[in-house]
Structure formats: C-alpha cells, structure tokens
Amino acid sequence: MQAFEYRTPRNLQEVHEDLKAFGTDVKLIAGGTALVIMMKQRLLSPTCLISLRSLSRLKGIAQKDGGLQIGTLVTHRELETSALVRRKLPLLAETYHHVATIRVRTMATVGGGLAHADPNQDPPPTLIALGATVKITSASGSRKVPLETFFTDYYETILKPDEILTEIFVPVLKAGSGGAYLKFLPRTADDYGTVTAAAVVTLDRSKKTFKDVRIAMGSVGTTPIRAQEAEAILRGQPVKLEGIREAAEKAKQAVDPISDFRGSAAYKKEMTGVFVRRALQKALENAGKTTEGRQRAPRRKKR
Ligand SMILES: Cc1cc2nc3c(=O)[nH]c(=O)nc-3n(C[C@H](O)[C@H](O)[C@H](O)COP(=O)(O)OP(=O)(O)OC[C@H]3O[C@@H](n4cnc5c(N)ncnc54)[C@H](O)[C@@H]3O)c2cc1C
C-alpha cells in the first residue's frame, strides 16, 4: 500500500473543502471494510484519505416525514439492532442482518456500503423496493435522488469526486403493505448471495387486488436491478398465483448475471424467477394475505 495523507475533518464543510482541494486522488473513508481491502490489493491508490469518523451529524436515525432518515455513518449493526427501525421498518433491519458477519456489520456504514456499489450487496434491492432516496452534498450544494438511479455500473455510482453521501430516506410501508428480502445462499452463511430478491406489495382495502408492487434484485447484473415490467404485470390486478408466476418469469428477462463460482449465468437466471416468486409470496403474507387467495384468519384475542 502506498503512503497517503490522512485528514480528519470535524464537520461537513471541512469535508467539502478537502474534497475540493485534493481532487480525484482523494477517497473518503467511513468503516474502511471495503476501501482498505481495495487499497491492499492496489486496486485503489489514493494519496489522501478523508476520515468521516468525527462527523456526528451523519450518525443518527430519526423518524421524519413518513419515513426514516438515516445518517450515512450509521453502521449496519446499528441499523439491524435499532428499536426504531425494528418497529417502523422491520424489513430493513432484517436485510442488514443478512450482511456478512457481526464483525463486518459493526464497522461497515450505510453510506460506505452504498458508495462501494458492489452489485452483490444485500441492502440495495430492499432499499430500492422500499423507494429510498439519498442525499448527496458538495461545496456547491446538495441534491436528492432515488436510490434506483444511484448505481451506474460495477463499483460505479453517480457520485462526483467532490461529493459525499450524507443521508438516506426510507419511507415506511403504507397501510395494507408487506415486504420481503430473500438471499439465496447455497454456500456459507456469511457469503454474498448467489441471487437476491426484494419485494414490497401494497394491497387494496379488500386485500384482493395489488394496488402497488415494487421488485428489485441483486447479484444478477452490474448494478441492483428494479423489475419494472414484472411489477406492471401485477399492479391493479387480482392477487393470484398465476399472476405472480408470470411476473417472476418477466423478472428473469430483466437480469444479466455472470457465470462465477456461485453458479452459471443460466442457473442464476432461473433462480431469479424462483426467488422473485418467493419474495412476492412472502411479501403478501407479511401484508396479511396468503398466495392461494385466502385471507389469513384473524388471531383470537387472548383471554
Ligand atoms: C469480509 C466481507 C464480507 C462482506 N459480505 C457482505 C455481504 O454479505 N453483503 C453485503 O451487502 N456486503 C458485504 N460486504 C461489503 C460491506 O457491506 C462493505 O464493505 C461495507 O458496506 C462498506 O462500508 P464501509 O463503511 O466500510 O465503507 P468504506 O470501506 O469506508 O468505503 C467504501 C467506499 O465508499 C466510499 N464512501 C464511504 N462513505 C462515503 C460517503 N458517506 N459518501 C461517499 N462515499 C463514501 C469510500 O470512499 C469507498 O469508495 C462484505 C465486506 C467484507 C469485508
């Protein structure tokens, strides 16, 4: 690893100033779990690292405007164990629980994970299915973008060299909604998924019709992928297993996986269909509906 300068700004303004001053040779460092490995492998050789550790402003989780506002320095473990997140958006806590091991989750931050932009990561499909947006700032201002437009290629995002991710906003589920995230893990429990799928469904009052559906998939392309054509098959349609199967088939057409040690491209494509179907079924169950079209029996009150 080559020598580098290590900066420790105390606030966002100092980060912006440092980013501007050092240009493209600089890297932000949050948890360091991805960046340090890439530096050791000489895939990246920045001459300056800007540590975000002292930026307390980026560390909180708060309830705001019908959702959760999450600072990008919040760690995966904090998100996974937060009482607020578990109460308001259990799907989010469950998804972060799937990332690697407690050791990694304790260091890795929400912002570092997104900016790293490995298409095999767990959180992006769930965050996209939930309709998350991110806030990006620089010395010249700030912008908010839907997360689904944030990733552009393998390890590539829309972030410019002088920009930093500061916040992520995740709307809570609407009434009549349920969500699910599934990770196909045929190897070890701490591996990246061979295929991953997230689904969020919203049913009408009668619970017989899909009012809205969002589906996103991971590990099956150069970025996380939203399955919009599959969603369109279900939106406004009655909840039926045939429709779910048809949507899952359509989702397969949106993916372009590579063959690697986790499976061949053809196998991953087939498993995408299976896992999208299962994610939709689980999301429906979490919305209080079984996929056979029967509504769950109401629980008896304890005497
Ligand atoms: C052994 C191991 C196993 C893993 N397994 C999984 C897994 O199963 N599932 C999964 O989803 N992930 C997995 N990961 C990846 C892990 O999620 C990432 O390493 C982690 O999220 C990166 O976060 P960080 O805070 O450590 O980022 P850092 O390593 O500090 O930074 C990563 C990148 O983000 C940039 N960056 C950091 N913060 C910001 C910011 N606020 N704004 C703009 N850019 C920023 C850095 O400049 C760098 O380019 C694994 C990692 C390891 C080491």
The ligand as a MOL file (V3000), in Angstrom:
LIG
                    3D

  0  0  0     0  0            999 V3000
M  V30 BEGIN CTAB
M  V30 COUNTS 53 58 0 0 0
M  V30 BEGIN ATOM
M  V30 1 C -15.4480 -9.9990 4.5900 0
M  V30 2 C -16.5380 -9.1390 3.9880 0
M  V30 3 C -17.7610 -9.7260 3.6900 0
M  V30 4 C -18.7920 -8.9490 3.1490 0
M  V30 5 N -20.0030 -9.5370 2.9050 0
M  V30 6 C -21.0520 -8.7750 2.5110 0
M  V30 7 C -22.3550 -9.3200 2.3690 0
M  V30 8 O -22.6030 -10.4890 2.5910 0
M  V30 9 N -23.3480 -8.4880 1.9610 0
M  V30 10 C -23.1410 -7.1600 1.7130 0
M  V30 11 O -24.0910 -6.4470 1.4000 0
M  V30 12 N -21.9090 -6.6140 1.8330 0
M  V30 13 C -20.8760 -7.3890 2.2400 0
M  V30 14 N -19.6370 -6.8390 2.3850 0
M  V30 15 C -19.4120 -5.4570 1.9250 0
M  V30 16 C -19.6840 -4.4710 3.0040 0
M  V30 17 O -21.0730 -4.2580 3.0510 0
M  V30 18 C -18.9410 -3.1920 2.6310 0
M  V30 19 O -17.5710 -3.4720 2.7950 0
M  V30 20 C -19.3410 -2.0490 3.5420 0
M  V30 21 O -20.7150 -1.7880 3.4600 0
M  V30 22 C -18.5920 -0.7730 3.1880 0
M  V30 23 O -18.8860 0.1800 4.1810 0
M  V30 24 P -17.6960 0.9890 4.8830 0
M  V30 25 O -18.3290 1.9660 5.7890 0
M  V30 26 O -16.7190 0.0530 5.4910 0
M  V30 27 O -17.0880 1.7050 3.6070 0
M  V30 28 P -15.5820 2.1330 3.3030 0
M  V30 29 O -14.7580 0.9050 3.0930 0
M  V30 30 O -15.1110 3.1100 4.2980 0
M  V30 31 O -15.8070 2.8790 1.9140 0
M  V30 32 C -16.2750 2.1890 0.7690 0
M  V30 33 C -16.3860 3.1880 -0.3820 0
M  V30 34 O -17.3800 4.1550 -0.1140 0
M  V30 35 C -16.8330 5.4790 -0.1290 0
M  V30 36 N -17.5560 6.2030 0.9200 0
M  V30 37 C -17.6520 5.8530 2.2320 0
M  V30 38 N -18.5170 6.6630 2.8550 0
M  V30 39 C -18.9830 7.5320 1.9270 0
M  V30 40 C -19.9160 8.6010 1.9560 0
M  V30 41 N -20.5860 8.9480 3.0680 0
M  V30 42 N -20.1420 9.2910 0.8070 0
M  V30 43 C -19.4970 8.9540 -0.3400 0
M  V30 44 N -18.6090 7.9440 -0.4300 0
M  V30 45 C -18.3650 7.2430 0.6910 0
M  V30 46 C -15.3440 5.3010 0.1040 0
M  V30 47 O -14.6040 6.3650 -0.4540 0
M  V30 48 C -15.1160 3.9910 -0.6220 0
M  V30 49 O -15.0050 4.2220 -2.0140 0
M  V30 50 C -18.5830 -7.5850 2.9070 0
M  V30 51 C -17.3490 -6.9970 3.2030 0
M  V30 52 C -16.3280 -7.7460 3.7370 0
M  V30 53 C -15.0150 -7.0930 4.0770 0
M  V30 END ATOM
M  V30 BEGIN BOND
M  V30 1 1 1 2
M  V30 2 1 2 3
M  V30 3 2 2 52
M  V30 4 2 3 4
M  V30 5 1 4 5
M  V30 6 1 4 50
M  V30 7 2 5 6
M  V30 8 1 6 7
M  V30 9 1 6 13
M  V30 10 2 7 8
M  V30 11 1 7 9
M  V30 12 1 9 10
M  V30 13 2 10 11
M  V30 14 1 10 12
M  V30 15 2 12 13
M  V30 16 1 13 14
M  V30 17 1 14 15
M  V30 18 1 14 50
M  V30 19 1 15 16
M  V30 20 1 16 17
M  V30 21 1 16 18
M  V30 22 1 18 19
M  V30 23 1 18 20
M  V30 24 1 20 21
M  V30 25 1 20 22
M  V30 26 1 22 23
M  V30 27 1 23 24
M  V30 28 2 24 25
M  V30 29 1 24 26
M  V30 30 1 24 27
M  V30 31 1 27 28
M  V30 32 2 28 29
M  V30 33 1 28 30
M  V30 34 1 28 31
M  V30 35 1 31 32
M  V30 36 1 32 33
M  V30 37 1 33 34
M  V30 38 1 33 48
M  V30 39 1 34 35
M  V30 40 1 35 36
M  V30 41 1 35 46
M  V30 42 1 36 37
M  V30 43 1 36 45
M  V30 44 2 37 38
M  V30 45 1 38 39
M  V30 46 1 39 40
M  V30 47 2 39 45
M  V30 48 1 40 41
M  V30 49 2 40 42
M  V30 50 1 42 43
M  V30 51 2 43 44
M  V30 52 1 44 45
M  V30 53 1 46 47
M  V30 54 1 46 48
M  V30 55 1 48 49
M  V30 56 2 50 51
M  V30 57 1 51 52
M  V30 58 1 52 53
M  V30 END BOND
M  V30 END CTAB
M  END
